[in-house]
Amino acid sequence: MTQLITTELVELDQNLGNSPEDVIRHLAGRVADTGRATEAEGLFADAFARESKTATGVPGGIAIPHCRSTAVTEPTLAMARLSQPVDFGAKDGPADIIFFIAAPEGADQDHLKLLSKLARSLIKKDFTASLRAATSQAEIVELVDGALADKPAAHTPAEATGAASAAAASAAAGAAGEGSGAAKAKGPKRLVAVTACPTGIAHTYMAADSLVAAAKEVGVDLQVETQGSSGAKALDPAVIAAADAVIFAVDVDVRGKERFAGMPVINAPVKRGIDEPDKMVAEALAAADNPRAHRVPHFGAEEQAELAAEEKSEHIGTKLKKALLTGVSYMIPFVAGGGLLIALGFLLGGYDITAVADKILAENSLFNLPTAYPELAWGPLGAYLGAVLFKIGALSLGFLVPALAGYIAYAIADRPGIAPGFVAGATAVFMGAGFLGGIVGGLIAGYVAHSIGKLNVARWLRGLMPVVVIPLVASLVASGLLFVFLGAYIARVTVGLNEFLSGLTGASAVALGIILGLMMCFDLGGPVNKVAYSFAVAGLSAASITNQAPWQIMAAVMAAGMVPPLAMALAATVLNKKLFSLAEQENGKAAWLLGASFITEGAIPFAAADPLRVIPASMLGGAVTGAISMAAGVGSKAPHGGIFVFFAIDPFLMFVVAIAAGTVVSALAVIALKRWAVKKPVGTVETVPVAA
């Protein structure tokens, strides 16, 4: 196993800049200089992106920036002791001890365990005191190697560690006194916890050790499940059953959350488990004796929806957006697969296959081919296979509204929301309420299921809640409301909207193309993009030879959505490479295929780096493409696939022309903005000298 840290990766008493960005960039460069990373800039970008999500400063003047990166060739530690401390977001002030952890994407478990062990050592006062007392790079390496091998620290200043321990004990005891006096009076409590962070290297394990130490200070038994990169051992079900409350110190979803159903819960970001473990323990003890405390729902819904503080701070629009995006993301496979199969059915059996597919399938087989079939079919075999493909696609597309409603409800209420959501979606289809009815039904089903799941029921009833009680009541309420009150009114709106779109011609059709193009490029796969796409897909079921407006809308949406990645690829790999970083040039190569496949998200790396130039340029090109597509009457019978479903697009030549025009416009616009829309410096920026 290679050595994680060497003297070349240690810097002592240096000024590396005034911000975390400066420090991380310098340490990433040091890792690359020692041959442990292929490029400094890529490693810096990954590490700083992680830092931007959650600050890595921890109490005691320590910071642990870390990441996984494809640029890293072997697991590495770089350490700096700063002469000028830098604020990494810790509550107790800036950090002077920085450990930069760089792990490859496919790091082996042994290395990850060592990295995790180091992170845990950094919350030990004697270890950090020894780091500050060290006089050479070799001594730092020896201390780190000793920590990884569980050796005692070489330097242990008694005054510093004694004062720190006393302060920690005092803080923990004080916090426990505030929130858990009643709990302690009734006898010892038992707590369980789960810690997890996106990278799963440092914060996961530091939070676990901090919580255990804080609980020990107040005489509470706390057992932690660390869901990190170096492996996780699940808590014993008997331990969970005996616990009075659970702490989730996490930045990601808790795996197996249903195991904690019905337990009082304290939920916070993983960093709070490091910064304020005593307070979290005290809050958990108080929640254990509070019958109105928030509890883990019986169905393992997302923790963010269960916290009162988050419910108050999170706007209702944000909650709805999350639910709708979840519904659309789960709906798309039904739509994409079904739509492509229908398009293939048209290719083999002709457009009239819709009228005779059921009859052909009922009366014929592969060994008894039809004698009567549409004129445009590829003979008897083509007609039969076309009928098969069309029918499979139509059945798949028939799940559009139920899947949308079911997974909207799932986003709100987890698994028990799926059944009532699907039922509400099927009800919306039966009532003719379509896409809009599915959204309404899914939201109602989800919120009803969510509300029922929050009830604090007897332990014997908990097993029946997610499989019987919640689906029964939520289905009855959501579908009943659609049948009795809402369905008919939503159906009228749906019919009116379809009639309006079918009547669009000329300038009004072009205007619609511009609007759809702007929406598809506004957030590159985000909620606005998904609204436009879902709007187009929902109309496909109403399309026919006599009503081609839905096909035209679908073509405009797909063409406009292809523009951003293709434009960024053109600009970064052909027109002006110098304006783009090496990473963007590499992303540009992949963006050619992503754009051609109608994966708008291929432009996200460019937008993330320069949103104020990339997004307006993309929107300009998308509007041009949408307008040309609608003006030329281009139609797409397939909801996805880009140029690879050419057989389902007519006229295909104008589809390509529209995309090419928008791509060139966007590419030239982003180049122009990068050249001339540059913020002028206000004055001279003083550079910070960095020692080699």
C-alpha positions as CSV (number, residue, x, y, z in Angstrom):
1,M,0.0,0.0,0.0
2,T,1.4,3.4,-1.0
3,Q,2.2,6.0,1.7
4,L,-0.6,8.5,2.1
5,I,1.5,11.4,3.1
6,T,5.2,12.3,2.5
7,T,7.3,15.3,3.5
8,E,6.8,16.8,0.0
9,L,3.1,17.0,0.9
10,V,3.6,19.0,4.1
11,E,3.9,22.8,4.5
12,L,4.6,24.4,7.8
13,D,3.9,28.0,8.9
14,Q,3.2,29.3,5.4
15,N,0.8,31.9,4.2
16,L,-1.3,30.2,1.5
17,G,-3.8,33.0,0.9
18,N,-6.9,34.6,2.4
19,S,-9.6,32.2,1.4
20,P,-10.4,28.5,1.3
21,E,-10.2,28.7,-2.5
22,D,-6.6,29.9,-2.3
23,V,-5.6,27.2,0.2
24,I,-7.3,24.4,-1.7
25,R,-5.9,25.5,-5.0
26,H,-2.4,25.6,-3.6
27,L,-2.7,22.1,-2.0
28,A,-4.2,20.6,-5.1
29,G,-1.2,22.0,-7.0
30,R,1.1,20.4,-4.5
31,V,-0.6,17.0,-4.9
32,A,-0.3,17.3,-8.7
33,D,3.4,18.3,-8.4
34,T,4.2,15.1,-6.6
35,G,2.7,13.1,-9.3
36,R,-0.4,11.9,-7.4
37,A,-2.8,13.7,-9.6
38,T,-3.0,14.1,-13.4
39,E,-3.9,17.8,-13.2
40,A,-4.1,20.4,-10.5
41,E,-7.1,22.3,-11.9
42,G,-9.4,19.3,-12.2
43,L,-8.6,18.3,-8.6
44,F,-9.1,21.8,-7.4
45,A,-12.5,22.0,-9.2
46,D,-13.7,18.8,-7.5
47,A,-12.4,19.8,-4.1
48,F,-13.8,23.3,-4.2
49,A,-17.2,22.1,-5.5
50,R,-17.3,19.8,-2.4
51,E,-16.3,22.8,-0.2
52,S,-19.0,24.9,-1.7
53,K,-21.7,22.4,-0.7
54,T,-20.6,22.2,3.0
55,A,-17.8,24.1,4.7
56,T,-15.1,21.7,6.0
57,G,-13.9,23.7,9.0
58,V,-14.4,21.9,12.3
59,P,-13.9,23.1,16.0
60,G,-10.3,23.5,17.2
61,G,-8.9,25.4,14.3
62,I,-9.0,22.5,11.9
63,A,-10.2,22.2,8.3
64,I,-10.5,19.1,6.2
65,P,-11.2,19.9,2.6
66,H,-11.6,16.6,0.7
67,C,-13.0,15.1,-2.4
68,R,-13.1,12.2,-4.8
69,S,-11.7,13.1,-8.2
70,T,-10.8,11.3,-11.4
71,A,-7.7,13.5,-11.5
72,V,-6.3,11.7,-8.4
73,T,-4.1,8.6,-9.2
74,E,-3.5,7.4,-5.6
75,P,-5.0,8.3,-2.2
76,T,-3.2,11.3,-0.8
77,L,-3.0,13.6,2.2
78,A,-1.5,17.0,1.9
79,M,-1.1,19.1,5.1
80,A,-0.5,22.7,5.8
81,R,0.0,24.6,9.0
82,L,-0.8,28.2,8.2
83,S,0.9,31.3,9.5
84,Q,-2.3,33.2,8.6
85,P,-5.4,31.2,9.6
86,V,-8.2,31.0,7.0
87,D,-11.9,30.9,7.7
88,F,-13.3,27.5,6.6
89,G,-16.7,27.9,8.2
90,A,-16.1,26.6,11.7
91,K,-18.1,28.4,14.4
92,D,-15.1,28.8,16.7
93,G,-13.0,30.8,14.1
94,P,-10.6,30.3,11.3
95,A,-8.4,27.2,10.8
96,D,-4.6,27.0,11.0
97,I,-4.3,23.2,10.5
98,I,-5.4,22.1,7.0
99,F,-5.6,18.5,5.9
100,F,-6.4,18.1,2.2
101,I,-7.7,14.6,1.5
102,A,-7.7,13.6,-2.2
103,A,-9.1,10.2,-3.1
104,P,-9.5,8.6,-6.5
105,E,-12.9,7.7,-7.7
106,G,-12.2,4.0,-7.3
107,A,-10.2,4.1,-4.0
108,D,-9.9,0.7,-2.3
109,Q,-11.4,0.1,1.1
110,D,-8.1,-0.2,2.9
111,H,-7.1,3.3,1.9
112,L,-10.5,4.7,2.6
113,K,-10.4,3.2,6.1
114,L,-7.1,4.9,6.8
115,L,-8.4,8.3,5.5
116,S,-11.4,7.9,7.8
117,K,-9.2,7.0,10.7
118,L,-7.2,10.2,10.2
119,A,-10.3,12.3,10.1
120,R,-11.4,10.8,13.4
121,S,-8.0,11.5,15.0
122,L,-8.4,15.2,14.2
123,I,-11.1,15.6,16.9
124,K,-8.6,14.4,19.5
125,K,-7.1,17.3,21.4
126,D,-3.7,15.6,22.0
127,F,-3.2,14.8,18.3
128,T,-4.0,18.4,17.1
129,A,-1.8,19.8,19.9
130,S,1.1,17.6,18.6
131,L,0.6,18.8,15.1
132,R,0.9,22.4,16.3
133,A,4.0,21.6,18.3
134,A,5.8,19.7,15.5
135,T,9.0,21.4,14.1
136,S,9.5,19.6,10.8
137,Q,7.7,18.0,7.9
138,A,9.2,14.6,8.9
139,E,7.7,15.0,12.4
140,I,4.2,15.7,10.9
141,V,4.5,12.6,8.7
142,E,5.5,10.5,11.7
143,L,2.5,11.9,13.7
144,V,0.1,11.1,10.9
145,D,1.5,7.6,10.4
146,G,1.2,7.1,14.1
147,A,-2.4,8.2,14.2
148,L,-3.2,5.8,11.3
149,A,-1.5,3.0,13.2
150,D,-3.2,4.0,16.5
151,K,0.0,5.0,18.2
152,P,-0.2,7.7,21.0
153,A,0.8,11.2,20.0
154,A,4.4,12.2,20.5
155,H,3.5,15.6,22.0
156,T,0.7,16.0,24.5
157,P,0.7,19.4,26.1
158,A,-1.1,18.8,29.4
159,E,-2.4,22.3,29.8
160,A,-3.9,22.6,26.4
161,T,-5.5,19.2,26.4
162,G,-6.7,19.4,30.0
163,A,-8.3,22.7,29.4
164,A,-9.9,21.5,26.2
165,S,-11.3,18.4,27.8
166,A,-12.6,20.3,30.8
167,A,-14.3,22.8,28.4
168,A,-15.8,20.0,26.4
169,A,-17.1,18.3,29.4
170,S,-18.6,21.5,30.8
171,A,-20.3,22.3,27.5
172,A,-21.7,18.8,27.2
173,A,-23.0,18.8,30.7
174,G,-24.5,22.2,30.3
175,A,-26.3,21.3,27.1
176,A,-27.6,18.1,28.7
177,G,-28.9,20.1,31.6
178,E,-30.8,22.4,29.3
179,G,-32.7,19.8,27.4
180,S,-32.5,16.4,29.2
181,G,-33.1,17.0,32.9
182,A,-36.4,15.2,32.7
183,A,-35.0,12.4,30.7
184,K,-32.2,11.8,33.2
185,A,-34.6,11.8,36.1
186,K,-36.5,9.0,34.6
187,G,-33.4,6.8,34.1
188,P,-30.7,6.3,31.5
189,K,-31.7,6.8,27.9
190,R,-30.5,5.0,24.8
191,L,-29.9,6.7,21.5
192,V,-28.9,5.6,18.1
193,A,-27.5,7.8,15.2
194,V,-26.7,7.6,11.6
195,T,-24.0,9.9,10.1
196,A,-23.3,10.3,6.4
197,C,-21.9,12.9,4.1
198,P,-21.7,13.1,0.2
199,T,-18.0,12.0,0.0
200,G,-18.2,9.7,3.0
201,I,-14.5,10.1,4.0
202,A,-14.1,12.6,6.7
203,H,-17.3,14.2,8.1
204,T,-19.2,11.0,8.4
205,Y,-16.7,9.5,10.9
206,M,-15.9,12.7,12.8
207,A,-19.5,13.4,13.4
208,A,-19.9,9.8,14.7
209,D,-17.1,10.1,17.2
210,S,-18.2,13.5,18.3
211,L,-21.7,12.3,19.0
212,V,-20.5,9.3,20.9
213,A,-18.1,11.4,23.0
214,A,-20.9,13.9,23.8
215,A,-23.3,11.2,24.8
216,K,-20.7,9.6,27.0
217,E,-20.1,12.9,28.9
218,V,-23.7,12.8,30.0
219,G,-23.9,9.1,30.7
220,V,-26.0,8.2,27.7
221,D,-25.5,5.1,25.6
222,L,-25.3,6.1,21.9
223,Q,-24.5,3.7,19.0
224,V,-23.8,5.1,15.6
225,E,-24.1,3.6,12.1
226,T,-21.6,5.4,9.7
227,Q,-22.8,5.2,6.1
228,G,-19.5,6.2,4.6
229,S,-17.1,5.1,1.9
230,S,-15.0,2.8,4.0
231,G,-17.9,0.4,4.6
232,A,-20.8,0.5,7.0
233,K,-22.1,-2.0,9.5
234,A,-25.8,-1.7,10.1
235,L,-27.1,-1.2,13.6
236,D,-28.5,-4.3,15.2
237,P,-32.3,-4.3,14.9
238,A,-32.5,-5.0,18.7
239,V,-30.4,-1.9,19.4
240,I,-32.8,0.2,17.3
241,A,-35.8,-1.3,19.0
242,A,-34.4,-0.5,22.4
243,A,-33.5,3.1,21.6
244,D,-35.5,6.1,22.7
245,A,-34.6,8.4,19.9
246,V,-32.5,8.6,16.7
247,I,-30.1,11.3,15.5
248,F,-29.6,11.7,11.7
249,A,-26.5,13.8,11.1
250,V,-26.5,13.5,7.3
251,D,-26.2,15.5,4.1
252,V,-27.5,12.6,2.0
253,D,-30.5,10.2,2.2
254,V,-30.3,7.7,5.0
255,R,-30.2,4.2,3.7
256,G,-32.8,1.9,5.3
257,K,-34.6,4.7,7.1
258,E,-37.7,2.6,7.5
259,R,-35.8,0.7,10.3
260,F,-36.3,3.8,12.5
261,A,-40.0,4.3,11.8
262,G,-42.0,5.9,14.5
263,M,-38.9,7.0,16.6
264,P,-38.4,10.6,17.7
265,V,-35.8,12.1,15.4
266,I,-33.3,14.9,15.4
267,N,-32.2,15.7,11.9
268,A,-29.4,18.0,10.9
269,P,-26.5,18.4,8.5
270,V,-23.5,16.2,9.2
271,K,-21.3,19.2,10.1
272,R,-23.6,20.0,13.1
273,G,-22.7,16.6,14.5
274,I,-19.1,17.8,14.6
275,D,-19.8,21.4,15.7
276,E,-22.6,20.9,18.2
277,P,-22.7,17.2,19.2
278,D,-23.6,18.0,22.8
279,K,-26.7,20.1,21.7
280,M,-27.8,17.3,19.3
281,V,-27.6,14.7,22.1
282,A,-29.5,17.0,24.4
283,E,-32.2,17.6,21.8
284,A,-32.5,13.9,21.2
285,L,-33.0,13.2,24.9
286,A,-35.6,15.9,25.1
287,A,-37.4,14.5,22.0
288,A,-37.5,11.1,23.6
289,D,-39.8,12.4,26.3
290,N,-41.9,14.7,24.1
291,P,-45.0,13.0,22.6
292,R,-45.2,15.8,20.0
293,A,-41.6,15.5,18.8
294,H,-41.0,14.9,15.2
295,R,-40.8,11.2,14.3
296,V,-39.4,9.1,11.5
297,P,-42.4,8.4,9.3
298,H,-43.5,4.9,8.9
299,F,-42.5,4.8,5.2
300,G,-39.0,6.4,5.2
301,A,-39.8,9.6,3.4
302,E,-37.1,12.2,2.9
303,E,-35.9,13.6,6.2
304,Q,-36.1,17.2,4.9
305,A,-39.8,17.0,4.7
306,E,-40.1,15.9,8.3
307,L,-38.4,18.7,10.1
308,A,-40.5,21.5,11.3
309,A,-37.7,24.1,10.9
310,E,-37.3,23.0,7.2
311,E,-41.0,23.0,6.7
312,K,-41.2,26.6,7.9
313,S,-38.3,27.8,5.9
314,E,-38.9,25.9,2.7
315,H,-41.4,27.6,0.4
316,I,-44.4,25.7,-0.8
317,G,-43.3,26.3,-4.3
318,T,-40.0,24.5,-3.6
319,K,-41.8,21.5,-2.3
320,L,-44.1,21.4,-5.3
321,K,-41.1,21.7,-7.6
322,K,-39.3,18.8,-6.1
323,A,-42.4,16.6,-6.3
324,L,-43.2,17.5,-9.9
325,L,-39.6,16.9,-11.0
326,T,-39.6,13.5,-9.3
327,G,-42.8,12.6,-11.1
328,V,-41.5,13.7,-14.4
329,S,-38.1,11.9,-14.0
330,Y,-39.9,8.6,-13.3
331,M,-42.4,9.2,-16.1
332,I,-39.8,9.8,-18.8
333,P,-38.7,6.1,-19.2
334,F,-42.3,5.1,-19.9
335,V,-42.7,7.9,-22.4
336,A,-39.3,7.6,-24.1
337,G,-39.6,3.8,-24.5
338,G,-43.3,3.9,-25.5
339,G,-42.9,6.8,-27.9
340,L,-40.0,5.2,-29.7
341,L,-41.9,2.0,-30.1
342,I,-44.9,3.8,-31.5
343,A,-42.5,5.6,-34.0
344,L,-41.1,2.2,-35.0
345,G,-44.6,0.9,-35.4
346,F,-45.4,3.8,-37.8
347,L,-42.2,3.1,-39.7
348,L,-43.1,-0.5,-40.3
349,G,-46.9,-0.4,-40.4
350,G,-47.6,3.1,-41.8
351,Y,-49.4,5.9,-40.0
352,D,-52.8,4.2,-40.4
353,I,-51.6,1.3,-38.2
354,T,-53.4,3.1,-35.3
355,A,-56.8,2.2,-36.8
356,V,-56.1,-1.5,-37.5
357,A,-53.5,-2.6,-34.9
358,D,-56.0,-4.2,-32.5
359,K,-57.7,-6.1,-35.3
360,I,-54.4,-7.4,-36.8
361,L,-53.2,-8.6,-33.3
362,A,-56.5,-10.3,-32.6
363,E,-56.8,-12.1,-35.9
364,N,-53.2,-12.7,-37.0
365,S,-49.9,-14.0,-35.8
366,L,-46.3,-14.3,-37.1
367,F,-47.3,-17.5,-38.9
368,N,-50.6,-16.1,-40.1
369,L,-49.8,-12.6,-41.5
370,P,-52.6,-10.2,-42.4
371,T,-53.9,-9.9,-45.9
372,A,-55.5,-6.5,-45.4
373,Y,-53.1,-3.8,-44.1
374,P,-52.3,-0.1,-44.5
375,E,-50.8,1.0,-47.9
376,L,-47.7,2.5,-46.4
377,A,-46.8,-0.7,-44.4
378,W,-43.7,-2.8,-45.4
379,G,-45.8,-5.7,-46.6
380,P,-47.7,-8.2,-44.4
381,L,-44.8,-8.8,-42.1
382,G,-44.2,-5.1,-41.7
383,A,-47.9,-4.6,-40.9
384,Y,-47.9,-7.3,-38.3
385,L,-44.6,-6.2,-36.6
386,G,-45.8,-2.6,-36.9
387,A,-49.0,-3.5,-35.0
388,V,-47.0,-5.3,-32.3
389,L,-44.6,-2.4,-31.8
390,F,-47.4,0.2,-31.9
391,K,-49.5,-1.6,-29.4
392,I,-46.6,-2.1,-26.9
393,G,-45.7,1.5,-27.3
394,A,-49.3,2.6,-26.8
395,L,-49.6,0.5,-23.7
396,S,-46.3,2.0,-22.3
397,L,-47.4,5.5,-23.1
398,G,-50.7,4.7,-21.4
399,F,-48.8,4.8,-18.1
400,L,-47.8,8.4,-18.7
401,V,-50.4,10.0,-16.4
402,P,-50.5,7.2,-13.8
403,A,-46.7,7.1,-13.5
404,L,-46.5,10.9,-13.2
405,A,-49.2,10.9,-10.5
406,G,-47.8,7.9,-8.7
407,Y,-44.2,9.2,-8.4
408,I,-45.3,12.7,-7.5
409,A,-47.1,11.1,-4.6
410,Y,-43.9,9.0,-4.0
411,A,-41.8,12.1,-3.8
412,I,-44.0,13.5,-1.1
413,A,-44.9,10.3,0.9
414,D,-42.4,7.7,-0.2
415,R,-43.5,4.1,-1.0
416,P,-47.0,4.2,0.5
417,G,-47.8,7.1,-1.8
418,I,-47.2,5.1,-5.0
419,A,-50.4,3.1,-5.0
420,P,-52.8,5.9,-4.3
421,G,-50.9,8.1,-6.7
422,F,-51.2,5.5,-9.5
423,V,-54.9,5.1,-8.8
424,A,-55.4,8.8,-8.9
425,G,-53.6,9.0,-12.2
426,A,-55.7,6.2,-13.7
427,T,-58.8,8.1,-12.4
428,A,-57.6,11.2,-14.1
429,V,-57.2,9.3,-17.4
430,F,-60.7,7.8,-17.0
431,M,-62.2,11.3,-16.4
432,G,-60.4,12.8,-19.4
433,A,-58.5,15.1,-17.1
434,G,-55.2,13.9,-18.6
435,F,-51.8,15.4,-17.6
436,L,-53.2,18.2,-15.4
437,G,-55.5,15.8,-13.6
438,G,-52.6,13.5,-12.9
439,I,-50.6,16.3,-11.3
440,V,-53.5,17.3,-9.1
441,G,-54.3,13.7,-8.2
442,G,-50.7,12.9,-7.4
443,L,-50.3,15.9,-5.2
444,I,-53.5,15.1,-3.2
445,A,-52.6,11.5,-2.8
446,G,-49.1,12.3,-1.7
447,Y,-50.0,14.9,0.9
448,V,-52.8,12.7,2.3
449,A,-50.4,9.8,2.6
450,H,-47.8,12.0,4.1
451,S,-50.2,13.4,6.7
452,I,-51.4,9.9,7.7
453,G,-47.8,8.6,8.0
454,K,-46.9,11.3,10.5
455,L,-49.5,10.0,13.0
456,N,-48.1,8.5,16.2
457,V,-49.9,5.2,16.3
458,A,-49.6,2.2,18.5
459,R,-46.6,-0.1,17.8
460,W,-48.9,-3.0,16.8
461,L,-50.5,-0.9,14.1
462,R,-47.2,0.4,12.6
463,G,-46.8,-2.6,10.3
464,L,-50.2,-2.1,8.8
465,M,-49.8,1.6,8.1
466,P,-47.7,1.6,5.0
467,V,-49.3,-1.5,3.3
468,V,-53.0,-1.1,4.2
469,V,-54.1,2.0,6.1
470,I,-52.2,4.7,4.2
471,P,-52.8,3.4,0.6
472,L,-56.5,2.8,1.4
473,V,-57.3,6.2,2.9
474,A,-55.1,8.1,0.4
475,S,-56.6,6.3,-2.6
476,L,-60.1,7.0,-1.4
477,V,-59.5,10.7,-0.8
478,A,-57.5,11.5,-3.9
479,S,-59.5,9.5,-6.4
480,G,-62.8,10.3,-4.7
481,L,-62.1,14.1,-5.0
482,L,-61.3,13.6,-8.7
483,F,-64.5,11.7,-9.4
484,V,-66.9,13.8,-7.3
485,F,-65.5,17.3,-7.6
486,L,-62.3,18.1,-9.6
487,G,-62.1,15.7,-12.5
488,A,-64.8,17.1,-14.8
489,Y,-63.5,20.7,-14.4
490,I,-59.9,19.7,-15.1
491,A,-61.1,17.7,-18.2
492,R,-62.7,20.8,-19.6
493,V,-59.4,22.8,-19.2
494,T,-57.5,19.9,-20.9
495,V,-59.9,19.8,-23.9
496,G,-59.8,23.6,-24.3
497,L,-56.0,23.6,-24.2
498,N,-55.8,20.9,-26.9
499,E,-58.2,22.7,-29.1
500,F,-56.2,25.9,-28.7
501,L,-52.9,24.3,-29.6
502,S,-54.5,22.5,-32.6
503,G,-55.6,25.9,-34.0
504,L,-52.2,27.5,-33.8
505,T,-50.8,28.5,-37.2
506,G,-48.5,31.1,-38.7
507,A,-47.2,33.8,-36.3
508,S,-48.9,32.3,-33.3
509,A,-47.2,28.9,-33.9
510,V,-43.8,30.6,-34.3
511,A,-44.4,32.5,-31.0
512,L,-45.1,29.3,-29.3
513,G,-41.9,27.8,-30.7
514,I,-39.9,30.8,-29.3
515,I,-41.4,30.4,-25.9
516,L,-40.8,26.6,-25.8
517,G,-37.2,27.2,-27.0
518,L,-36.6,29.7,-24.2
519,M,-38.0,27.3,-21.6
520,M,-36.0,24.4,-22.8
521,C,-32.7,26.3,-22.5
522,F,-33.5,28.4,-19.4
523,D,-32.2,25.9,-16.8
524,L,-30.8,23.0,-18.9
525,G,-32.9,20.1,-17.6
526,G,-34.2,21.9,-14.5
527,P,-37.9,22.5,-13.6
528,V,-38.6,25.0,-16.4
529,N,-37.1,22.7,-19.0
530,K,-39.1,19.8,-17.6
531,V,-42.4,21.8,-17.7
532,A,-41.9,22.4,-21.4
533,Y,-40.9,18.8,-22.1
534,S,-43.8,17.4,-20.1
535,F,-46.2,19.8,-21.8
536,A,-45.1,18.4,-25.2
537,V,-45.1,14.8,-24.2
538,A,-48.6,15.0,-22.6
539,G,-50.0,16.2,-25.9
540,L,-48.7,13.3,-28.0
541,S,-51.6,11.0,-27.2
542,A,-53.9,13.5,-28.9
543,A,-51.9,13.7,-32.1
544,S,-53.1,12.2,-35.4
545,I,-52.8,12.8,-39.1
546,T,-55.5,15.4,-38.9
547,N,-54.1,17.0,-35.8
548,Q,-50.4,17.3,-36.1
549,A,-49.9,20.2,-33.7
550,P,-48.7,18.0,-30.8
551,W,-46.1,16.4,-33.1
552,Q,-44.9,19.8,-34.1
553,I,-44.6,21.0,-30.5
554,M,-42.7,17.8,-29.6
555,A,-40.2,18.5,-32.5
556,A,-39.7,22.1,-31.4
557,V,-39.1,21.1,-27.8
558,M,-36.6,18.3,-28.8
559,A,-34.8,20.5,-31.3
560,A,-34.4,23.4,-28.9
561,G,-33.2,21.1,-26.1
562,M,-30.4,19.8,-28.3
563,V,-29.0,23.3,-28.9
564,P,-27.2,24.1,-25.6
565,P,-24.8,21.1,-25.5
566,L,-24.2,21.2,-29.3
567,A,-23.5,25.0,-29.1
568,M,-21.0,24.6,-26.2
569,A,-19.3,21.7,-28.0
570,L,-19.0,23.8,-31.2
571,A,-17.6,26.8,-29.3
572,A,-15.2,24.9,-27.0
573,T,-13.8,22.4,-29.5
574,V,-13.9,24.2,-32.9
575,L,-14.5,27.9,-32.9
576,N,-12.4,29.3,-30.0
577,K,-10.8,26.8,-27.6
578,K,-8.7,29.5,-25.9
579,L,-11.8,30.9,-24.2
580,F,-12.5,27.6,-22.4
581,S,-10.6,25.7,-19.8
582,L,-9.0,22.3,-20.5
583,A,-11.8,20.6,-18.5
584,E,-14.5,22.5,-20.6
585,Q,-12.8,21.4,-23.8
586,E,-12.9,17.8,-22.7
587,N,-16.6,18.3,-21.7
588,G,-17.2,19.8,-25.1
589,K,-16.1,16.5,-26.8
590,A,-18.7,14.6,-24.9
591,A,-21.3,17.3,-25.4
592,W,-21.4,16.5,-29.2
593,L,-23.0,13.1,-28.5
594,L,-25.1,14.3,-25.6
595,G,-26.6,17.1,-27.7
596,A,-27.2,14.8,-30.7
597,S,-29.1,12.5,-28.3
598,F,-31.3,15.3,-26.9
599,I,-29.6,15.3,-23.4
600,T,-29.8,19.0,-22.6
601,E,-27.9,18.4,-19.3
602,G,-24.7,18.1,-21.4
603,A,-24.4,21.8,-21.2
604,I,-24.5,22.0,-17.4
605,P,-20.7,21.9,-16.8
606,F,-20.4,25.0,-19.0
607,A,-23.3,26.8,-17.3
608,A,-22.0,25.9,-13.8
609,A,-18.7,27.6,-14.6
610,D,-20.1,30.6,-16.4
611,P,-23.9,30.8,-16.0
612,L,-24.3,34.5,-16.9
613,R,-22.9,34.0,-20.3
614,V,-23.8,30.4,-21.2
615,I,-27.5,30.5,-20.2
616,P,-28.5,33.7,-22.2
617,A,-26.6,32.4,-25.2
618,S,-28.3,29.0,-25.0
619,M,-31.7,30.7,-24.7
620,L,-31.1,32.8,-27.8
621,G,-30.2,29.8,-29.9
622,G,-33.1,27.8,-28.5
623,A,-35.6,30.5,-29.4
624,V,-34.2,30.5,-33.0
625,T,-34.5,26.8,-33.2
626,G,-38.0,26.6,-31.8
627,A,-39.2,29.3,-34.1
628,I,-37.7,27.7,-37.3
629,S,-39.1,24.3,-36.3
630,M,-42.6,25.5,-35.8
631,A,-42.5,27.7,-38.9
632,A,-41.4,24.8,-41.0
633,G,-44.1,22.5,-39.6
634,V,-41.5,19.9,-38.4
635,G,-43.2,17.1,-36.5
636,S,-41.7,14.4,-34.2
637,K,-43.7,11.3,-33.3
638,A,-41.0,10.2,-30.9
639,P,-40.6,12.0,-27.6
640,H,-36.8,11.4,-27.2
641,G,-33.7,10.3,-29.1
642,G,-32.6,13.4,-31.0
643,I,-31.2,12.7,-34.5
644,F,-31.2,9.0,-33.8
645,V,-35.0,8.9,-34.3
646,F,-34.8,10.5,-37.7
647,F,-37.4,8.0,-39.1
648,A,-40.0,9.6,-36.7
649,I,-39.3,13.2,-37.7
650,D,-40.8,14.9,-40.8
651,P,-39.4,16.8,-42.6
652,F,-36.0,15.7,-41.1
653,L,-34.0,18.1,-43.2
654,M,-35.7,21.2,-41.7
655,F,-35.3,19.6,-38.2
656,V,-31.5,19.6,-38.8
657,V,-31.6,23.1,-40.3
658,A,-33.4,24.4,-37.2
659,I,-30.9,22.8,-34.8
660,A,-27.9,23.9,-36.9
661,A,-29.1,27.5,-36.9
662,G,-29.7,27.6,-33.2
663,T,-26.4,25.9,-32.5
664,V,-24.4,28.4,-34.5
665,V,-26.3,31.4,-32.9
666,S,-25.7,30.1,-29.4
667,A,-22.0,29.3,-30.0
668,L,-21.3,32.7,-31.5
669,A,-23.2,34.4,-28.7
670,V,-21.3,32.7,-25.9
671,I,-18.0,33.5,-27.6
672,A,-19.0,37.1,-28.0
673,L,-20.1,37.3,-24.4
674,K,-16.8,35.7,-23.1
675,R,-14.8,38.2,-25.2
676,W,-16.6,41.4,-24.6
677,A,-18.9,41.0,-21.6
678,V,-16.0,41.0,-19.1
679,K,-16.1,42.7,-15.8
680,K,-13.4,45.3,-15.6
681,P,-11.2,45.2,-12.6
682,V,-11.8,48.0,-10.1
683,G,-8.2,48.3,-9.0
684,T,-5.0,46.5,-8.6
685,V,-5.3,43.2,-6.7
686,E,-2.5,42.5,-4.3
687,T,-1.1,39.0,-4.8
688,V,-0.3,36.9,-1.8
689,P,3.1,35.4,-1.8
690,V,3.1,31.7,-1.5
691,A,6.1,29.8,-0.4
692,A,7.1,26.8,-2.5
